[in-house]
Amino acid sequence: MVTDETMMFKVGIEENRAEKVIRNAYQAMIEKGYNPVHQLVGYLISGDPAYITSHLDARSKIRKVERDELLEELVRTYLECKK
């Protein structure tokens, strides 16, 4: 069946996982004295995990989530805060 309507999907559990990973990475970078915004942007653009500290196992955890999932969570949260 072909439709002209926009399909909607929900990530659900993946969003929660992405949120937890972002929060964990944020906390780890704050504790180590890094600027988490700069570090996360560097990671999301380049894919280089060296941007994320290994403190609190943040690097290992963030690599388990696809970068597009992390971006989806960031955009979703940003837009919800702007309502």
C-alpha positions in Angstrom: 0.0 0.0 0.0 1.4 3.4 -1.0 0.5 6.4 1.0 1.3 10.1 0.8 1.1 10.5 4.6 4.2 11.0 6.6 5.1 7.9 8.6 5.8 8.3 12.3 8.0 6.1 14.4 9.0 6.1 18.1 12.4 4.9 19.2 11.2 4.4 22.8 13.9 2.4 24.6 16.6 3.7 22.4 15.9 7.2 23.4 16.2 6.3 27.0 19.5 4.6 26.4 20.8 7.5 24.4 19.7 9.9 27.1 21.5 7.9 29.8 24.7 7.6 27.7 24.7 11.4 27.1 24.1 12.2 30.7 26.9 9.8 31.8 29.3 11.3 29.3 28.4 14.8 30.4 29.0 14.0 34.0 32.3 12.2 33.3 33.5 15.2 31.3 32.5 17.7 33.9 34.3 15.7 36.6 37.4 15.6 34.5 37.3 19.4 33.7 36.4 19.1 30.0 33.8 21.2 28.2 31.2 18.5 27.5 29.5 20.5 24.7 32.8 20.8 22.7 33.7 17.2 23.4 30.3 15.8 22.4 30.2 17.9 19.2 33.7 16.7 18.3 32.7 13.1 18.8 29.4 13.4 16.9 31.0 15.1 13.9 34.1 13.0 13.7 33.2 9.7 15.3 36.5 9.7 17.1 35.9 8.2 20.6 39.0 10.0 21.9 36.8 13.1 22.4 35.0 11.2 25.2 36.8 10.5 28.4 37.1 7.0 29.7 36.2 8.2 33.2 33.0 6.5 34.5 33.3 4.2 31.5 31.8 7.0 29.3 33.8 6.2 26.2 32.8 2.6 26.2 29.2 3.3 26.8 28.8 6.0 24.2 30.3 3.8 21.5 27.5 1.3 22.1 24.9 3.8 20.8 24.9 4.9 17.2 25.7 8.5 16.7 22.5 9.1 14.8 20.6 7.9 17.9 22.5 10.4 20.1 21.7 13.2 17.6 18.0 12.2 17.6 17.9 12.4 21.4 19.6 15.8 21.4 17.3 17.3 18.8 14.2 15.8 20.4 15.2 17.2 23.8 16.1 20.6 22.4 12.8 20.9 20.5 10.8 19.8 23.6 12.5 22.4 25.7 11.6 25.1 23.1 7.8 24.5 23.2 
